[in-house]
Amino acid sequence: MTTPSDALQPRIGPGFRLQWEAAQGCHVLLYPEGMVKLNGSAGEIIQRCDGQRSVAAIVAELEQAF
């Protein structure tokens, strides 16, 4: 069954940047006022939010990976 959200192609908004922080051993989401430390699951999801993949494709990729 397809839902309207399956057609969405999420991406990180302008002003935000995903980056791997080796010192902290995790991905962080940087923005002008600061940073958010992401847990492993969040990092895996946000990495795939590139504006090209649909929600359904992201879910399918994550199912395959884990």
PQR file with spaces between the fields and no chain letter, atoms N, CA, C, O and H, PARSE charges and radii, in Angstrom:
ATOM       1  N    MET     1       0.839   -1.177    0.000 -0.4000 1.5000
ATOM       2  CA   MET     1       0.000    0.000    0.000 -0.0000 2.0000
ATOM       3  C    MET     1       0.888    1.245    0.000  0.5500 1.7000
ATOM       4  O    MET     1       1.833    1.332    0.784 -0.5500 1.4000
ATOM       5  N    THR     2       0.598    2.178   -0.848 -0.4000 1.5000
ATOM       6  CA   THR     2       1.363    3.417   -0.936 -0.0000 2.0000
ATOM       7  C    THR     2       0.634    4.527   -0.194  0.5500 1.7000
ATOM       8  O    THR     2      -0.587    4.650   -0.289 -0.5500 1.4000
ATOM       9  H    THR     2      -0.170    2.107   -1.485  0.4000 1.0000
ATOM      10  N    THR     3       1.382    5.327    0.538 -0.4000 1.5000
ATOM      11  CA   THR     3       0.807    6.465    1.240 -0.0000 2.0000
ATOM      12  C    THR     3       1.398    7.742    0.663  0.5500 1.7000
ATOM      13  O    THR     3       2.443    7.688    0.014 -0.5500 1.4000
ATOM      14  H    THR     3       2.374    5.228    0.614  0.4000 1.0000
ATOM      15  N    PRO     4       0.763    8.890    0.879 -0.5600 1.5000
ATOM      16  CA   PRO     4       1.298   10.146    0.346  0.2800 2.0000
ATOM      17  C    PRO     4       2.735   10.418    0.784  0.5500 1.7000
ATOM      18  O    PRO     4       3.513   10.995    0.025 -0.5500 1.4000
ATOM      19  N    SER     5       3.092   10.010    2.000 -0.4000 1.5000
ATOM      20  CA   SER     5       4.455   10.281    2.470 -0.0000 2.0000
ATOM      21  C    SER     5       5.499    9.471    1.714  0.5500 1.7000
ATOM      22  O    SER     5       6.671    9.849    1.702 -0.5500 1.4000
ATOM      23  H    SER     5       2.460    9.541    2.617  0.4000 1.0000
ATOM      24  N    ASP     6       5.101    8.358    1.077 -0.4000 1.5000
ATOM      25  CA   ASP     6       6.050    7.550    0.314 -0.0000 2.0000
ATOM      26  C    ASP     6       6.608    8.313   -0.880  0.5500 1.7000
ATOM      27  O    ASP     6       7.702    8.004   -1.351 -0.5500 1.4000
ATOM      28  H    ASP     6       4.150    8.051    1.087  0.4000 1.0000
ATOM      29  N    ALA     7       5.872    9.306   -1.376 -0.4000 1.5000
ATOM      30  CA   ALA     7       6.318   10.075   -2.531 -0.0000 2.0000
ATOM      31  C    ALA     7       7.238   11.228   -2.123  0.5500 1.7000
ATOM      32  O    ALA     7       7.933   11.789   -2.970 -0.5500 1.4000
ATOM      33  H    ALA     7       4.983    9.557   -0.993  0.4000 1.0000
ATOM      34  N    LEU     8       7.249   11.583   -0.848 -0.4000 1.5000
ATOM      35  CA   LEU     8       8.112   12.670   -0.382 -0.0000 2.0000
ATOM      36  C    LEU     8       9.578   12.289   -0.537  0.5500 1.7000
ATOM      37  O    LEU     8       9.950   11.126   -0.382 -0.5500 1.4000
ATOM      38  H    LEU     8       6.684   11.127   -0.160  0.4000 1.0000
ATOM      39  N    GLN     9      10.398   13.279   -0.841 -0.4000 1.5000
ATOM      40  CA   GLN     9      11.842   13.070   -0.950 -0.0000 2.0000
ATOM      41  C    GLN     9      12.528   14.020    0.027  0.5500 1.7000
ATOM      42  O    GLN     9      12.955   15.109   -0.355 -0.5500 1.4000
ATOM      43  H    GLN     9      10.095   14.224   -0.967  0.4000 1.0000
ATOM      44  N    PRO    10      12.632   13.602    1.289 -0.5600 1.5000
ATOM      45  CA   PRO    10      13.159   14.499    2.321  0.2800 2.0000
ATOM      46  C    PRO    10      14.628   14.844    2.096  0.5500 1.7000
ATOM      47  O    PRO    10      15.398   14.058    1.544 -0.5500 1.4000
ATOM      48  N    ARG    11      14.986   16.038    2.538 -0.4000 1.5000
ATOM      49  CA   ARG    11      16.381   16.472    2.475 -0.0000 2.0000
ATOM      50  C    ARG    11      16.640   17.406    3.638  0.5500 1.7000
ATOM      51  O    ARG    11      15.716   17.944    4.247 -0.5500 1.4000
ATOM      52  H    ARG    11      14.360   16.676    2.986  0.4000 1.0000
ATOM      53  N    ILE    12      17.915   17.585    3.932 -0.4000 1.5000
ATOM      54  CA   ILE    12      18.318   18.506    4.994 -0.0000 2.0000
ATOM      55  C    ILE    12      18.109   19.925    4.466  0.5500 1.7000
ATOM      56  O    ILE    12      18.465   20.229    3.328 -0.5500 1.4000
ATOM      57  H    ILE    12      18.665   17.147    3.437  0.4000 1.0000
ATOM      58  N    GLY    13      17.539   20.774    5.286 -0.4000 1.5000
ATOM      59  CA   GLY    13      17.222   22.135    4.872 -0.0000 2.0000
ATOM      60  C    GLY    13      18.455   23.018    4.727  0.5500 1.7000
ATOM      61  O    GLY    13      19.537   22.688    5.214 -0.5500 1.4000
ATOM      62  H    GLY    13      17.250   20.527    6.211  0.4000 1.0000
ATOM      63  N    PRO    14      18.270   24.145    4.048 -0.5600 1.5000
ATOM      64  CA   PRO    14      19.371   25.097    3.898  0.2800 2.0000
ATOM      65  C    PRO    14      19.851   25.568    5.269  0.5500 1.7000
ATOM      66  O    PRO    14      19.053   25.762    6.186 -0.5500 1.4000
ATOM      67  N    GLY    15      21.141   25.746    5.393 -0.4000 1.5000
ATOM      68  CA   GLY    15      21.695   26.184    6.666 -0.0000 2.0000
ATOM      69  C    GLY    15      22.093   25.047    7.583  0.5500 1.7000
ATOM      70  O    GLY    15      22.708   25.278    8.624 -0.5500 1.4000
ATOM      71  H    GLY    15      21.789   25.589    4.648  0.4000 1.0000
ATOM      72  N    PHE    16      21.750   23.813    7.212 -0.4000 1.5000
ATOM      73  CA   PHE    16      22.104   22.640    8.008 -0.0000 2.0000
ATOM      74  C    PHE    16      23.110   21.803    7.235  0.5500 1.7000
ATOM      75  O    PHE    16      23.093   21.776    6.005 -0.5500 1.4000
ATOM      76  H    PHE    16      21.250   23.625    6.366  0.4000 1.0000
ATOM      77  N    ARG    17      23.992   21.118    7.966 -0.4000 1.5000
ATOM      78  CA   ARG    17      24.981   20.259    7.322 -0.0000 2.0000
ATOM      79  C    ARG    17      25.217   19.034    8.186  0.5500 1.7000
ATOM      80  O    ARG    17      25.418   19.140    9.395 -0.5500 1.4000
ATOM      81  H    ARG    17      24.006   21.141    8.966  0.4000 1.0000
ATOM      82  N    LEU    18      25.191   17.879    7.555 -0.4000 1.5000
ATOM      83  CA   LEU    18      25.482   16.625    8.248 -0.0000 2.0000
ATOM      84  C    LEU    18      26.976   16.371    8.145  0.5500 1.7000
ATOM      85  O    LEU    18      27.570   16.515    7.076 -0.5500 1.4000
ATOM      86  H    LEU    18      25.028   17.792    6.572  0.4000 1.0000
ATOM      87  N    GLN    19      27.574   15.993    9.260 -0.4000 1.5000
ATOM      88  CA   GLN    19      29.020   15.772    9.265 -0.0000 2.0000
ATOM      89  C    GLN    19      29.359   14.652   10.236  0.5500 1.7000
ATOM      90  O    GLN    19      28.739   14.526   11.292 -0.5500 1.4000
ATOM      91  H    GLN    19      27.092   15.875   10.128  0.4000 1.0000
ATOM      92  N    TRP    20      30.351   13.834    9.873 -0.4000 1.5000
ATOM      93  CA   TRP    20      30.848   12.804   10.775 -0.0000 2.0000
ATOM      94  C    TRP    20      31.876   13.442   11.704  0.5500 1.7000
ATOM      95  O    TRP    20      32.806   14.099   11.237 -0.5500 1.4000
ATOM      96  H    TRP    20      30.855   13.936    9.015  0.4000 1.0000
ATOM      97  N    GLU    21      31.721   13.260   12.994 -0.4000 1.5000
ATOM      98  CA   GLU    21      32.663   13.768   13.983 -0.0000 2.0000
ATOM      99  C    GLU    21      33.437   12.585   14.557  0.5500 1.7000
ATOM     100  O    GLU    21      32.948   11.873   15.434 -0.5500 1.4000
ATOM     101  H    GLU    21      30.966   12.726   13.374  0.4000 1.0000
ATOM     102  N    ALA    22      34.639   12.389   14.051 -0.4000 1.5000
ATOM     103  CA   ALA    22      35.452   11.251   14.494 -0.0000 2.0000
ATOM     104  C    ALA    22      35.743   11.319   15.992  0.5500 1.7000
ATOM     105  O    ALA    22      35.758   10.292   16.670 -0.5500 1.4000
ATOM     106  H    ALA    22      35.036   12.968   13.339  0.4000 1.0000
ATOM     107  N    ALA    23      35.970   12.511   16.499 -0.4000 1.5000
ATOM     108  CA   ALA    23      36.284   12.668   17.917 -0.0000 2.0000
ATOM     109  C    ALA    23      35.140   12.179   18.816  0.5500 1.7000
ATOM     110  O    ALA    23      35.376   11.656   19.906 -0.5500 1.4000
ATOM     111  H    ALA    23      35.958   13.345   15.948  0.4000 1.0000
ATOM     112  N    GLN    24      33.902   12.358   18.345 -0.4000 1.5000
ATOM     113  CA   GLN    24      32.742   11.928   19.129 -0.0000 2.0000
ATOM     114  C    GLN    24      32.210   10.573   18.685  0.5500 1.7000
ATOM     115  O    GLN    24      31.372    9.973   19.357 -0.5500 1.4000
ATOM     116  H    GLN    24      33.711   12.783   17.460  0.4000 1.0000
ATOM     117  N    GLY    25      32.711   10.093   17.531 -0.4000 1.5000
ATOM     118  CA   GLY    25      32.292    8.789   17.022 -0.0000 2.0000
ATOM     119  C    GLY    25      30.853    8.754   16.560  0.5500 1.7000
ATOM     120  O    GLY    25      30.184    7.727   16.672 -0.5500 1.4000
ATOM     121  H    GLY    25      33.392   10.582   16.985  0.4000 1.0000
ATOM     122  N    CYS    26      30.365    9.891   16.031 -0.4000 1.5000
ATOM     123  CA   CYS    26      28.972    9.936   15.582 -0.0000 2.0000
ATOM     124  C    CYS    26      28.787   11.045   14.546  0.5500 1.7000
ATOM     125  O    CYS    26      29.660   11.887   14.336 -0.5500 1.4000
ATOM     126  H    CYS    26      30.908   10.726   15.940  0.4000 1.0000
ATOM     127  N    HIS    27      27.620   11.009   13.912 -0.4000 1.5000
ATOM     128  CA   HIS    27      27.240   12.096   13.016 -0.0000 2.0000
ATOM     129  C    HIS    27      26.689   13.247   13.851  0.5500 1.7000
ATOM     130  O    HIS    27      26.093   13.046   14.910 -0.5500 1.4000
ATOM     131  H    HIS    27      26.911   10.325   14.083  0.4000 1.0000
ATOM     132  N    VAL    28      26.905   14.452   13.345 -0.4000 1.5000
ATOM     133  CA   VAL    28      26.314   15.629   13.960 -0.0000 2.0000
ATOM     134  C    VAL    28      25.622   16.439   12.877  0.5500 1.7000
ATOM     135  O    VAL    28      26.026   16.414   11.714 -0.5500 1.4000
ATOM     136  H    VAL    28      27.389   14.615   12.485  0.4000 1.0000
ATOM     137  N    LEU    29      24.601   17.140   13.257 -0.4000 1.5000
ATOM     138  CA   LEU    29      23.890   18.036   12.364 -0.0000 2.0000
ATOM     139  C    LEU    29      24.265   19.452   12.795  0.5500 1.7000
ATOM     140  O    LEU    29      23.915   19.898   13.888 -0.5500 1.4000
ATOM     141  H    LEU    29      24.272   17.160   14.201  0.4000 1.0000
ATOM     142  N    LEU    30      24.985   20.149   11.910 -0.4000 1.5000
ATOM     143  CA   LEU    30      25.444   21.495   12.214 -0.0000 2.0000
ATOM     144  C    LEU    30      24.466   22.514   11.670  0.5500 1.7000
ATOM     145  O    LEU    30      23.889   22.325   10.600 -0.5500 1.4000
ATOM     146  H    LEU    30      25.269   19.787   11.022  0.4000 1.0000
ATOM     147  N    TYR    31      24.284   23.593   12.410 -0.4000 1.5000
ATOM     148  CA   TYR    31      23.444   24.705   11.974 -0.0000 2.0000
ATOM     149  C    TYR    31      24.062   25.979   12.537  0.5500 1.7000
ATOM     150  O    TYR    31      24.890   25.902   13.444 -0.5500 1.4000
ATOM     151  H    TYR    31      24.753   23.746   13.280  0.4000 1.0000
ATOM     152  N    PRO    32      23.685   27.144   12.029 -0.5600 1.5000
ATOM     153  CA   PRO    32      24.377   28.375   12.424  0.2800 2.0000
ATOM     154  C    PRO    32      24.487   28.606   13.931  0.5500 1.7000
ATOM     155  O    PRO    32      25.493   29.153   14.385 -0.5500 1.4000
ATOM     156  N    GLU    33      23.506   28.216   14.707 -0.4000 1.5000
ATOM     157  CA   GLU    33      23.529   28.482   16.137 -0.0000 2.0000
ATOM     158  C    GLU    33      24.175   27.368   16.957  0.5500 1.7000
ATOM     159  O    GLU    33      24.361   27.530   18.163 -0.5500 1.4000
ATOM     160  H    GLU    33      22.689   27.771   14.339  0.4000 1.0000
ATOM     161  N    GLY    34      24.522   26.244   16.333 -0.4000 1.5000
ATOM     162  CA   GLY    34      25.088   25.155   17.108 -0.0000 2.0000
ATOM     163  C    GLY    34      25.134   23.841   16.373  0.5500 1.7000
ATOM     164  O    GLY    34      25.322   23.786   15.158 -0.5500 1.4000
ATOM     165  H    GLY    34      24.372   26.112   15.353  0.4000 1.0000
ATOM     166  N    MET    35      24.955   22.769   17.147 -0.4000 1.5000
ATOM     167  CA   MET    35      25.059   21.424   16.598 -0.0000 2.0000
ATOM     168  C    MET    35      24.202   20.460   17.400  0.5500 1.7000
ATOM     169  O    MET    35      23.978   20.650   18.595 -0.5500 1.4000
ATOM     170  H    MET    35      24.801   22.813   18.134  0.4000 1.0000
ATOM     171  N    VAL    36      23.731   19.434   16.728 -0.4000 1.5000
ATOM     172  CA   VAL    36      22.970   18.366   17.369 -0.0000 2.0000
ATOM     173  C    VAL    36      23.753   17.077   17.170  0.5500 1.7000
ATOM     174  O    VAL    36      24.075   16.708   16.041 -0.5500 1.4000
ATOM     175  H    VAL    36      23.913   19.280   15.757  0.4000 1.0000
ATOM     176  N    LYS    37      24.056   16.401   18.254 -0.4000 1.5000
ATOM     177  CA   LYS    37      24.729   15.103   18.191 -0.0000 2.0000
ATOM     178  C    LYS    37      23.666   14.039   17.915  0.5500 1.7000
ATOM     179  O    LYS    37      22.689   13.924   18.655 -0.5500 1.4000
ATOM     180  H    LYS    37      23.794   16.700   19.172  0.4000 1.0000
ATOM     181  N    LEU    38      23.860   13.268   16.856 -0.4000 1.5000
ATOM     182  CA   LEU    38      22.866   12.270   16.463 -0.0000 2.0000
ATOM     183  C    LEU    38      23.252   10.882   16.973  0.5500 1.7000
ATOM     184  O    LEU    38      24.428   10.519   16.995 -0.5500 1.4000
ATOM     185  H    LEU    38      24.654   13.362   16.254  0.4000 1.0000
ATOM     186  N    ASN    39      22.254   10.123   17.376 -0.4000 1.5000
ATOM     187  CA   ASN    39      22.531    8.733   17.723 -0.0000 2.0000
ATOM     188  C    ASN    39      22.703    7.943   16.422  0.5500 1.7000
ATOM     189  O    ASN    39      22.488    8.483   15.337 -0.5500 1.4000
ATOM     190  H    ASN    39      21.299   10.418   17.358  0.4000 1.0000
ATOM     191  N    GLY    40      23.083    6.690   16.523 -0.4000 1.5000
ATOM     192  CA   GLY    40      23.366    5.879   15.335 -0.0000 2.0000
ATOM     193  C    GLY    40      22.206    5.777   14.368  0.5500 1.7000
ATOM     194  O    GLY    40      22.390    5.895   13.157 -0.5500 1.4000
ATOM     195  H    GLY    40      23.258    6.251   17.404  0.4000 1.0000
ATOM     196  N    SER    41      21.009    5.559   14.897 -0.4000 1.5000
ATOM     197  CA   SER    41      19.826    5.425   14.042 -0.0000 2.0000
ATOM     198  C    SER    41      19.535    6.720   13.293  0.5500 1.7000
ATOM     199  O    SER    41      19.263    6.706   12.093 -0.5500 1.4000
ATOM     200  H    SER    41      20.860    5.463   15.881  0.4000 1.0000
ATOM     201  N    ALA    42      19.593    7.827   14.008 -0.4000 1.5000
ATOM     202  CA   ALA    42      19.326    9.125   13.388 -0.0000 2.0000
ATOM     203  C    ALA    42      20.342    9.420   12.296  0.5500 1.7000
ATOM     204  O    ALA    42      19.983    9.921   11.230 -0.5500 1.4000
ATOM     205  H    ALA    42      19.813    7.837   14.983  0.4000 1.0000
ATOM     206  N    GLY    43      21.613    9.112   12.557 -0.4000 1.5000
ATOM     207  CA   GLY    43      22.656    9.327   11.553 -0.0000 2.0000
ATOM     208  C    GLY    43      22.397    8.527   10.283  0.5500 1.7000
ATOM     209  O    GLY    43      22.562    9.036    9.175 -0.5500 1.4000
ATOM     210  H    GLY    43      21.905    8.706   13.423  0.4000 1.0000
ATOM     211  N    GLU    44      21.991    7.276   10.450 -0.4000 1.5000
ATOM     212  CA   GLU    44      21.704    6.427    9.289 -0.0000 2.0000
ATOM     213  C    GLU    44      20.532    6.976    8.469  0.5500 1.7000
ATOM     214  O    GLU    44      20.557    6.943    7.239 -0.5500 1.4000
ATOM     215  H    GLU    44      21.857    6.862   11.350  0.4000 1.0000
ATOM     216  N    ILE    45      19.517    7.474    9.155 -0.4000 1.5000
ATOM     217  CA   ILE    45      18.341    8.013    8.465 -0.0000 2.0000
ATOM     218  C    ILE    45      18.686    9.322    7.758  0.5500 1.7000
ATOM     219  O    ILE    45      18.397    9.483    6.572 -0.5500 1.4000
ATOM     220  H    ILE    45      19.497    7.500   10.155  0.4000 1.0000
ATOM     221  N    ILE    46      19.300   10.252    8.479 -0.4000 1.5000
ATOM     222  CA   ILE    46      19.598   11.572    7.914 -0.0000 2.0000
ATOM     223  C    ILE    46      20.560   11.475    6.736  0.5500 1.7000
ATOM     224  O    ILE    46      20.450   12.257    5.791 -0.5500 1.4000
ATOM     225  H    ILE    46      19.534   10.122    9.442  0.4000 1.0000
ATOM     226  N    GLN    47      21.497   10.536    6.771 -0.4000 1.5000
ATOM     227  CA   GLN    47      22.414   10.355    5.642 -0.0000 2.0000
ATOM     228  C    GLN    47      21.665   10.103    4.340  0.5500 1.7000
ATOM     229  O    GLN    47      22.127   10.486    3.265 -0.5500 1.4000
ATOM     230  H    GLN    47      21.586    9.901    7.538  0.4000 1.0000
ATOM     231  N    ARG    48      20.524    9.465    4.440 -0.4000 1.5000
ATOM     232  CA   ARG    48      19.759    9.087    3.257 -0.0000 2.0000
ATOM     233  C    ARG    48      18.759   10.172    2.823  0.5500 1.7000
ATOM     234  O    ARG    48      18.135   10.047    1.769 -0.5500 1.4000
ATOM     235  H    ARG    48      20.149    9.153    5.313  0.4000 1.0000
ATOM     236  N    CYS    49      18.609   11.206    3.608 -0.4000 1.5000
ATOM     237  CA   CYS    49      17.687   12.301    3.285 -0.0000 2.0000
ATOM     238  C    CYS    49      18.398   13.298    2.378  0.5500 1.7000
ATOM     239  O    CYS    49      18.807   14.374    2.813 -0.5500 1.4000
ATOM     240  H    CYS    49      19.116   11.307    4.464  0.4000 1.0000
ATOM     241  N    ASP    50      18.535   12.919    1.112 -0.4000 1.5000
ATOM     242  CA   ASP    50      19.313   13.702    0.163 -0.0000 2.0000
ATOM     243  C    ASP    50      18.464   14.427   -0.882  0.5500 1.7000
ATOM     244  O    ASP    50      19.005   15.062   -1.788 -0.5500 1.4000
ATOM     245  H    ASP    50      18.202   12.045    0.759  0.4000 1.0000
ATOM     246  N    GLY    51      17.148   14.337   -0.759 -0.4000 1.5000
ATOM     247  CA   GLY    51      16.269   14.982   -1.730 -0.0000 2.0000
ATOM     248  C    GLY    51      16.067   14.156   -2.996  0.5500 1.7000
ATOM     249  O    GLY    51      15.309   14.551   -3.882 -0.5500 1.4000
ATOM     250  H    GLY    51      16.709   13.822   -0.023  0.4000 1.0000
ATOM     251  N    GLN    52      16.736   13.025   -3.081 -0.4000 1.5000
ATOM     252  CA   GLN    52      16.620   12.138   -4.247 -0.0000 2.0000
ATOM     253  C    GLN    52      15.807   10.884   -3.931  0.5500 1.7000
ATOM     254  O    GLN    52      15.043   10.401   -4.767 -0.5500 1.4000
ATOM     255  H    GLN    52      17.352   12.705   -2.361  0.4000 1.0000
ATOM     256  N    ARG    53      15.978   10.370   -2.729 -0.4000 1.5000
ATOM     257  CA   ARG    53      15.294    9.133   -2.334 -0.0000 2.0000
ATOM     258  C    ARG    53      13.929    9.458   -1.729  0.5500 1.7000
ATOM     259  O    ARG    53      13.776   10.442   -1.005 -0.5500 1.4000
ATOM     260  H    ARG    53      16.598   10.762   -2.050  0.4000 1.0000
ATOM     261  N    SER    54      12.951    8.621   -2.035 -0.4000 1.5000
ATOM     262  CA   SER    54      11.626    8.773   -1.423 -0.0000 2.0000
ATOM     263  C    SER    54      11.664    8.156   -0.027  0.5500 1.7000
ATOM     264  O    SER    54      12.601    7.437    0.321 -0.5500 1.4000
ATOM     265  H    SER    54      13.076    7.822   -2.623  0.4000 1.0000
ATOM     266  N    VAL    55      10.645    8.444    0.759 -0.4000 1.5000
ATOM     267  CA   VAL    55      10.538    7.846    2.088 -0.0000 2.0000
ATOM     268  C    VAL    55      10.521    6.330    1.952  0.5500 1.7000
ATOM     269  O    VAL    55      11.172    5.632    2.729 -0.5500 1.4000
ATOM     270  H    VAL    55       9.884    9.028    0.476  0.4000 1.0000
ATOM     271  N    ALA    56       9.791    5.819    0.986 -0.4000 1.5000
ATOM     272  CA   ALA    56       9.717    4.367    0.778 -0.0000 2.0000
ATOM     273  C    ALA    56      11.092    3.790    0.441  0.5500 1.7000
ATOM     274  O    ALA    56      11.445    2.715    0.926 -0.5500 1.4000
ATOM     275  H    ALA    56       9.262    6.386    0.355  0.4000 1.0000
ATOM     276  N    ALA    57      11.865    4.487   -0.379 -0.4000 1.5000
ATOM     277  CA   ALA    57      13.210    4.017   -0.732 -0.0000 2.0000
ATOM     278  C    ALA    57      14.131    4.034    0.485  0.5500 1.7000
ATOM     279  O    ALA    57      14.936    3.121    0.668 -0.5500 1.4000
ATOM     280  H    ALA    57      11.578    5.360   -0.773  0.4000 1.0000
ATOM     281  N    ILE    58      14.015    5.065    1.314 -0.4000 1.5000
ATOM     282  CA   ILE    58      14.833    5.154    2.525 -0.0000 2.0000
ATOM     283  C    ILE    58      14.500    3.994    3.454  0.5500 1.7000
ATOM     284  O    ILE    58      15.402    3.348    3.987 -0.5500 1.4000
ATOM     285  H    ILE    58      13.361    5.807    1.166  0.4000 1.0000
ATOM     286  N    VAL    59      13.224    3.727    3.651 -0.4000 1.5000
ATOM     287  CA   VAL    59      12.801    2.622    4.520 -0.0000 2.0000
ATOM     288  C    VAL    59      13.317    1.299    3.964  0.5500 1.7000
ATOM     289  O    VAL    59      13.819    0.466    4.718 -0.5500 1.4000
ATOM     290  H    VAL    59      12.491    4.251    3.218  0.4000 1.0000
ATOM     291  N    ALA    60      13.197    1.097    2.653 -0.4000 1.5000
ATOM     292  CA   ALA    60      13.667   -0.143    2.040 -0.0000 2.0000
ATOM     293  C    ALA    60      15.178   -0.310    2.226  0.5500 1.7000
ATOM     294  O    ALA    60      15.646   -1.408    2.524 -0.5500 1.4000
ATOM     295  H    ALA    60      12.789    1.774    2.041  0.4000 1.0000
ATOM     296  N    GLU    61      15.937    0.766    2.053 -0.4000 1.5000
ATOM     297  CA   GLU    61      17.384    0.719    2.254 -0.0000 2.0000
ATOM     298  C    GLU    61      17.731    0.355    3.692  0.5500 1.7000
ATOM     299  O    GLU    61      18.608   -0.473    3.941 -0.5500 1.4000
ATOM     300  H    GLU    61      15.557    1.659    1.810  0.4000 1.0000
ATOM     301  N    LEU    62      17.040    0.978    4.626 -0.4000 1.5000
ATOM     302  CA   LEU    62      17.300    0.703    6.034 -0.0000 2.0000
ATOM     303  C    LEU    62      16.927   -0.732    6.396  0.5500 1.7000
ATOM     304  O    LEU    62      17.620   -1.371    7.189 -0.5500 1.4000
ATOM     305  H    LEU    62      16.328    1.650    4.424  0.4000 1.0000
ATOM     306  N    GLU    63      15.849   -1.239    5.826 -0.4000 1.5000
ATOM     307  CA   GLU    63      15.462   -2.638    6.066 -0.0000 2.0000
ATOM     308  C    GLU    63      16.537   -3.594    5.565  0.5500 1.7000
ATOM     309  O    GLU    63      16.840   -4.594    6.216 -0.5500 1.4000
ATOM     310  H    GLU    63      15.286   -0.720    5.182  0.4000 1.0000
ATOM     311  N    GLN    64      17.117   -3.280    4.395 -0.4000 1.5000
ATOM     312  CA   GLN    64      18.176   -4.115    3.845 -0.0000 2.0000
ATOM     313  C    GLN    64      19.431   -4.045    4.709  0.5500 1.7000
ATOM     314  O    GLN    64      20.070   -5.065    4.966 -0.5500 1.4000
ATOM     315  H    GLN    64      16.870   -2.467    3.866  0.4000 1.0000
ATOM     316  N    ALA    65      19.777   -2.851    5.150 -0.4000 1.5000
ATOM     317  CA   ALA    65      21.009   -2.652    5.914 -0.0000 2.0000
ATOM     318  C    ALA    65      20.924   -3.263    7.315  0.5500 1.7000
ATOM     319  O    ALA    65      21.921   -3.737    7.860 -0.5500 1.4000
ATOM     320  H    ALA    65      19.258   -2.022    4.941  0.4000 1.0000
ATOM     321  N    PHE    66      19.705   -3.241    7.894 -0.4000 1.5000
ATOM     322  CA   PHE    66      19.579   -3.714    9.277 -0.0000 2.0000
ATOM     323  C    PHE    66      18.527   -4.789    9.382  0.5500 1.7000
ATOM     324  O    PHE    66      18.282   -5.307   10.471 -0.5500 1.4000
ATOM     325  H    PHE    66      18.895   -2.856    7.452  0.4000 1.0000
